[in-house]
Amino acid sequence: MNRNKPAAPIKLIALDLDDTLLRADLTISEQNKQALQWAENLGIHIVLASGRNYHSMRRYAEELFIHRRGDYLIGSNGAQLIRASSGRLIEDLKLSAAFCKEVASDLERKGYLWQLYIGGKIYCNRMNKWAIMDQEFTGQPLEVIRDFDTILSEDQTKILVCGEPEQIEALYQGLVNRIGDRAEIVTSKPYFLEILPKGATKGAALERLTARLGLDMESVLAIGDARNDYDMIFKAGWGCAPANAADEIRAIARFVSARTNEEDAVADILEWGLTPFFNFSLQQGGKKLDEILLHAEEEPILHLRRSGRDIAVVPALPTVAGHLFHIFREGKRKAKCGSMRRKPLAGSSLGKCIGYRAKIYGGAKLVLGHAGRSRYPLRFDLAHFFDIALEYCFLVLI
């Protein structure tokens, strides 16, 4: 479902890992990394929200420099709020030992395979292919439980049940009916079911985090693919999904990318979601922009300038460069051009420029630099570009 683009500035992006940000080989594509860098440069918090715990999220947090981009992780499907830079648990919801013993005993009687996560290790009741798969996914050591009474004598973050998808689906319905008033029941993959403390959902954790940061959920863009992402996608102002998302997630998403997690869906969604906000609010804090410089050297760069100095430098997504031709074509007819240090570029050269349609306040100028000729930018007074630029206006709160 593709609804209208966001109407409120996005202040926080929450990202699921497996089958959303990560590819099948458990890596993050360069295009997704660049899109997240772009979002960070706009001052947006980046939060990883996963069913994984800190031990298996840490490598991705470090790869993306999450400690610099908000410094929060939502782990264990919302049971844990974690400081990315240190691994310190800010919130740590638990299932009581008595409840865990009750549930584990019932699962044992019925022959289910289940496991716990303690101290960076996976403990399974019997060795099985799904536990081994989980070990490969998360990189955590795997052990078989030897003393059930001892390991179940302490509170636990979650109990994970694994099995064939049909078996897991049937169990899901049964557990929701039997213990759904005392625990959260979600599936993170068709073969993984998780039993979590009440209140441990990604959406609830996101609500608690935004309250901590003084943000509104309407300013959150969340991306996920599976049933454990449902609450987050539903509660976020702008819940989005990759093309490979489950049907029930696609049904509630405001935007579903045409791309899968293998095809840079996160970058596609961020371009869709952030582009309309890349419009300049020049009254914020009494600040005024004089120029917007867009040019390409080694990569597309957008300079926000005041009094001849950069106040922000933002990597530009090259996929929007094609909008430039319309600005030139229409601008020459409808806008009163300011000083031009070079003649307008020929149509054949426009593809080499990086540019955006922009709604500019305060008579700011659009400065267009040609690759290899950025010392001689083109400057246009944009006071009369409103009718041209409105459709593709951007917003940056400076």
C-alpha positions in Angstrom: 0.0 0.0 0.0 1.5 3.3 -1.0 -0.2 6.2 0.8 0.6 9.9 0.8 4.1 10.8 1.6 4.9 11.9 5.2 3.4 15.1 6.4 5.5 15.6 9.5 9.3 15.8 9.8 11.0 12.4 10.4 13.2 12.6 13.5 13.9 8.8 14.0 14.3 5.8 11.8 13.8 2.3 13.3 15.1 -0.6 11.3 14.6 -4.3 11.6 17.7 -6.3 10.8 17.0 -9.8 9.4 15.3 -9.8 6.0 15.0 -6.0 6.1 18.3 -4.2 6.4 20.3 -7.4 6.0 20.7 -9.4 2.9 20.5 -13.2 2.9 24.3 -13.4 3.4 23.8 -11.2 6.6 25.6 -8.2 5.2 24.5 -4.6 4.7 24.7 -3.2 1.2 26.7 -0.1 0.4 23.6 1.7 -0.9 21.8 1.1 2.3 24.8 2.4 4.3 24.9 5.5 2.1 21.2 6.2 2.6 21.6 5.9 6.4 24.6 8.2 6.3 22.4 10.7 4.4 19.7 10.4 7.1 22.2 10.9 9.9 23.5 14.0 8.2 19.9 15.4 8.3 20.1 15.0 12.1 17.8 11.9 12.3 18.2 9.3 15.0 19.0 5.8 13.6 17.8 2.9 15.8 18.2 -0.8 15.0 15.2 -2.8 16.3 15.7 -6.5 16.2 14.7 -9.8 17.8 18.4 -10.3 18.3 20.1 -9.4 21.6 23.1 -7.1 22.0 25.7 -9.8 21.4 24.4 -10.5 17.9 23.5 -6.8 17.1 26.8 -5.4 18.1 28.7 -6.0 14.9 26.0 -4.2 12.9 25.8 -1.3 15.3 29.6 -0.9 15.0 29.5 -1.2 11.2 26.9 1.6 11.0 28.4 3.7 13.8 25.0 3.6 15.7 26.8 5.1 18.7 27.1 8.2 16.7 23.6 8.1 15.1 21.4 8.1 18.2 23.2 5.5 20.4 20.2 3.3 21.0 19.3 -0.3 20.1 16.0 -2.1 20.6 16.9 -5.7 21.3 15.1 -9.0 21.9 12.0 -7.8 20.2 11.5 -4.8 22.5 12.4 -6.5 25.8 15.7 -4.6 25.9 16.6 -0.9 25.3 20.4 -0.8 24.9 23.0 1.9 24.8 24.8 1.1 21.6 28.2 2.6 22.6 28.6 0.4 25.7 26.0 -2.4 25.6 24.5 -1.1 28.8 20.9 -2.2 29.3 18.6 0.9 29.9 15.5 -1.4 30.0 15.5 -5.1 30.5 12.1 -6.7 30.8 12.0 -10.3 32.1 9.8 -13.4 32.2 9.6 -14.6 35.8 11.4 -17.8 36.6 8.1 -19.4 37.7 6.4 -18.5 34.4 9.4 -19.9 32.4 9.4 -23.1 34.3 5.6 -23.5 33.7 5.9 -22.8 29.9 9.1 -24.9 29.5 7.5 -27.9 31.3 4.5 -27.7 29.0 6.7 -27.4 25.9 8.8 -30.4 27.0 5.6 -32.5 27.6 4.5 -31.8 24.1 7.8 -32.5 22.5 8.6 -29.0 21.2 12.2 -27.7 20.6 12.9 -24.6 22.6 15.9 -22.4 23.7 17.0 -19.6 26.0 19.6 -16.8 25.6 21.8 -16.2 28.6 25.1 -14.3 28.7 25.7 -14.2 25.0 25.0 -18.0 24.6 22.1 -20.0 23.2 20.9 -22.9 25.4 18.7 -25.4 23.6 16.7 -28.3 25.1 17.9 -30.6 22.3 20.3 -30.1 19.5 18.5 -29.4 16.2 18.9 -27.8 12.8 17.0 -24.6 13.8 19.2 -24.0 16.8 22.3 -24.5 14.6 20.8 -22.1 12.1 20.2 -19.6 14.9 23.8 -20.0 16.0 24.9 -19.2 12.4 22.5 -16.2 12.2 23.6 -14.6 15.5 27.2 -15.8 15.9 26.5 -16.9 19.5 27.8 -20.1 21.0 25.3 -23.0 21.2 25.0 -25.4 24.2 22.5 -28.1 25.1 20.9 -27.6 28.5 22.1 -30.1 31.1 20.4 -29.0 34.3 16.9 -27.7 33.6 16.1 -26.8 37.2 19.2 -24.6 37.5 18.8 -22.8 34.3 15.1 -22.2 34.8 15.6 -20.9 38.4 16.3 -17.4 37.0 14.2 -14.9 35.2 14.6 -14.9 31.4 14.4 -12.4 28.6 12.6 -14.8 26.2 11.8 -18.3 25.3 12.2 -19.2 21.6 10.4 -22.2 20.2 11.5 -23.6 16.8 10.0 -26.0 14.3 8.4 -26.5 11.0 6.3 -23.4 9.9 3.0 -25.3 10.1 3.8 -26.5 13.6 4.9 -23.0 14.7 1.7 -21.4 13.3 -0.5 -23.8 15.2 1.4 -23.3 18.4 1.2 -19.5 17.9 -2.6 -19.6 17.9 -2.7 -21.9 20.9 -0.3 -19.8 23.0 -2.0 -16.5 22.2 -5.2 -18.1 23.6 -3.6 -19.7 26.7 -1.0 -17.2 27.9 -1.5 -14.1 25.7 -2.7 -12.2 28.8 0.7 -12.8 30.5 3.2 -12.6 27.7 3.8 -11.3 24.2 3.7 -14.0 21.5 5.3 -13.3 18.2 7.0 -15.1 15.3 10.3 -13.6 14.0 10.6 -16.1 11.2 8.2 -18.8 10.0 10.2 -21.4 12.0 10.8 -19.2 15.2 8.2 -18.3 17.8 9.1 -16.1 20.7 7.5 -15.8 24.1 8.4 -12.4 25.6 7.6 -10.3 28.7 4.4 -8.4 28.6 5.1 -5.0 27.0 8.1 -6.4 25.1 7.2 -5.5 21.5 9.2 -3.3 19.1 6.4 -0.8 19.0 6.1 -0.5 22.7 9.8 -0.1 23.1 9.8 2.5 20.4 7.1 4.4 22.2 9.2 4.4 25.4 12.3 5.5 23.5 10.6 8.4 21.7 9.2 9.5 25.1 12.7 9.4 26.5 13.9 11.5 23.5 11.0 13.9 23.6 9.8 12.8 20.2 6.4 12.0 18.8 5.6 8.6 17.2 4.3 10.5 14.2 7.9 11.5 13.5 9.1 7.9 13.4 9.7 6.0 10.1 9.9 2.3 10.9 10.8 -0.5 8.4 10.2 -4.2 9.0 9.1 -7.4 7.3 7.8 -10.0 9.8 5.1 -10.5 12.4 7.4 -9.3 15.2 7.5 -6.0 13.4 3.8 -5.5 13.2 3.4 -3.4 16.4 6.3 -1.2 15.3 5.0 -0.7 11.8 1.4 0.0 13.1 2.4 2.5 15.8 5.0 4.5 13.8 3.8 7.5 12.0 5.3 6.1 8.8 5.5 2.3 8.9 7.2 0.9 5.8 8.0 -2.5 4.4 10.3 -4.2 1.8 8.7 -6.1 -1.1 9.5 -9.4 0.7 7.5 -8.5 3.8 4.7 -10.8 5.1 1.3 -10.1 3.8 0.0 -8.8 7.1 2.9 -6.3 7.3 2.4 -5.1 3.7 -1.3 -4.6 4.5 -0.7 -2.0 7.3 2.4 -0.3 5.8 2.0 3.2 4.5 4.7 2.5 1.8 5.8 -0.9 0.4 9.0 -0.7 -1.6 9.1 -2.5 -4.9 12.5 -3.8 -3.8 13.3 -6.7 -1.5 16.0 -6.8 1.2 18.3 -8.2 -1.5 17.7 -5.1 -3.6 18.4 -2.2 -1.2 14.8 -1.8 0.0 15.9 0.4 2.9 17.6 2.9 0.6 14.5 3.0 -1.6 12.2 3.6 1.4 14.5 6.3 2.9 14.6 8.1 -0.5 10.8 8.0 -0.6 10.3 9.0 3.0 13.0 11.7 3.4 12.8 13.4 0.0 9.7 15.4 0.7 11.2 16.7 4.0 14.3 18.1 2.3 12.6 21.5 2.1 14.4 24.2 3.9 12.7 25.7 7.0 14.7 28.9 7.2 12.9 30.5 10.1 14.1 27.8 12.6 16.1 29.6 15.3 16.2 32.8 13.2 18.6 31.2 10.8 18.7 32.2 7.1 20.2 30.3 4.2 21.8 32.3 1.4 22.7 29.5 -1.0 22.2 25.9 -1.7 25.2 24.5 -3.6 24.7 21.2 -5.4 27.6 19.7 -7.3 29.5 16.5 -8.0 33.1 15.9 -7.4 33.8 12.3 -6.4 30.2 11.9 -5.2 27.1 14.1 -5.2 27.3 16.7 -2.4 24.7 19.3 -1.2 26.1 22.3 0.6 23.8 24.5 2.8 25.4 27.9 3.0 24.9 31.1 4.9 27.1 34.2 4.6 29.4 32.4 2.2 30.1 29.5 4.7 28.8 26.0 4.9 26.5 25.3 7.8 25.8 21.7 6.7 27.2 19.4 4.1 24.9 16.5 3.0 25.5 13.6 0.7 23.0 13.7 -2.1 21.2 10.7 -3.4 22.1 10.5 -7.1 18.8 8.9 -8.1 17.1 12.3 -7.8 19.4 14.1 -10.1 17.1 13.6 -13.0 14.7 16.2 -11.5 17.2 18.9 -12.5 16.3 19.1 -16.1 12.8 20.2 -15.3 14.1 23.0 -13.1 16.2 24.3 -15.8 13.6 24.0 -18.6 10.8 25.5 -16.6 13.0 27.9 -14.6 14.3 29.7 -17.7 10.6 30.5 -18.6 9.1 31.2 -15.2 11.9 32.3 -12.8 13.7 35.6 -12.7 17.3 34.4 -12.8 19.9 36.1 -10.6 23.5 36.5 -11.6 24.7 33.7 -13.8 28.4 33.1 -14.0 28.0 30.6 -16.8 25.4 30.0 -19.4 22.8 27.3 -18.6 24.2 23.9 -19.3 23.1 22.1 -22.4 20.6 19.3 -22.1 23.3 16.7 -22.8 25.3 17.9 -19.9 22.5 18.0 -17.4 22.7 14.4 -16.6 26.2 15.0 -15.1 24.8 17.5 -12.6 23.4 16.8 -9.3 20.3 18.8 -8.4 17.0 18.8 -6.5 13.8 20.7 -6.9 13.5 22.7 -3.8 11.0 25.0 -2.1 13.2 27.8 -0.8 12.2 30.6 1.6 13.7 34.0 2.0 15.0 34.4 -1.6 17.7 31.8 -1.3 19.6 30.8 -4.4 20.0 27.5 -6.0 23.7 27.0 -7.0 24.4 24.3 -9.5 27.9 23.0 -10.0 28.9 20.9 -13.0 31.1 17.8 -12.4 34.7 18.9 -12.9 33.7 22.6 -13.1 32.4 23.2 -9.5 34.5 26.3 -9.2 32.1 28.0 -11.6 28.6 27.3 -10.2 25.4 28.6 -11.6 23.3 30.7 -9.3 19.5 31.2 -9.7 17.2 33.3 -7.5 14.5 30.8 -6.5 11.9 33.3 -5.2 9.7 32.5 -8.2 10.3 28.7 -8.2 7.4 27.9 -5.9 5.0 26.7 -8.6 7.7 24.6 -10.2 9.2 23.1 -7.1 6.3 22.4 -4.8 5.7 18.8 -5.9 9.3 17.8 -5.0 9.9 20.1 -2.1 12.4 19.0 0.6 12.5 19.8 4.3 15.6 20.1 6.6 15.0 21.5 10.0 18.2 23.5 10.6 
